[in-house]
Amino acid sequence: MFVKADNLLSRAIIKNGLSRQVEAVRICDFWEEAIKEKFSDDASRKSKAIYFNNKTLVVAVLSSVWAQEFQLHQYEIIKEINKRMGKVVVERVRFEV
């Protein structure tokens, strides 16, 4: 009997308790994608999603100017990340310079 590889992977992730970590990595990746779409490739190099915990995404930025720019658009970006996740997972973004 053949089983799809993605089904095996999904079961292994759940069995080993890694689903939250995998979700956090996906959220961090979606930050970069959302920034590229909203701003540019150059802007995406000005920030890096560090980690996700308790519905808060923590993002490192190169300067306070970029932190302010991203802060102005954070709700649009949060909405886009949640849309990509298929559910509301991110409620806040915290920026660290």
N, C-alpha and C positions, 0 to 999 in steps of 0.2 A: 504494500500500500504506500502510495506517495503522499507526502505532506508538503504544502508550500513552504518555502524557506522563510517567508515573512511571518507565517503563522508560528513557526518554530522559534523565530527570534522574539516575537511578541510574548510568547509563553515563557521563554527564558528570562526576559526582562522582568516580567511580572513575578515569576517564581523567585528571582533573586533580589526582589525589592528595589529594582533600579528605575522604575517608571518615573519617579519624581526627579531623579537626576537627568534622565533622558529628556523629560519635559523642560527642565531648566536650561539644558544645552540648546534645545530647539528655540526657546524664547530668546536666548542670547543671539542666536543666529538670525532670528526674525528682526531683532533690533537693527542689525546691520543692513538687512534687506530693506526695511522700512525707511531708514535714513537715506539709502541710495536712491530710493524712489522719490522721497520727499525733497531731498536736496540734490546731492550729486555723489559721485564716487569719491571726490576730494573730501567732502564733508564726512563721509563714512570713515575716513582715515583720521578724523579728529576726535573720534570717540571709540570706546570699546566696552561692550557689556561685560561686566566682571562676573556677576552672579545674580541669581534669583532666589529669594527666600521670603516667605510670608507675604506673598502677593506684591512684593516690592522688587523691582529690577534696579540693580545698582550699576551705574555706568560711569566709567572714568572718561574725563574729557581733558583736552590739552590746555584749555584756558577758561577763565570765567566768562569770556565773551561767547565761546561755544556753548558753555553750560546754559547761559541765558537764552541763546538762540533755540537750543533744543527744548528748554523749559517752556518757551512760548508755544511750541508745537507739540508738547508732550501728550496732550489728550488725543490728538489726531493719531499720533504714533502708537499710543496704547490701544486705541480702537483698532488700528491696522494689525497689531500683533495679536490681539484677541480674536480678530476675524480669521487670521491664519491658523490660530490654534483651534478654532471651532468652538470656543467657550471663553468665558471671562476668567482669565487667570492673573493678568497684570492689572493692578489698581493704582500703583504709584511708581514713579521713577525717581530715584535719588541720584544726584550727580556729585561726583567727587573730582576735584581739580588736582 
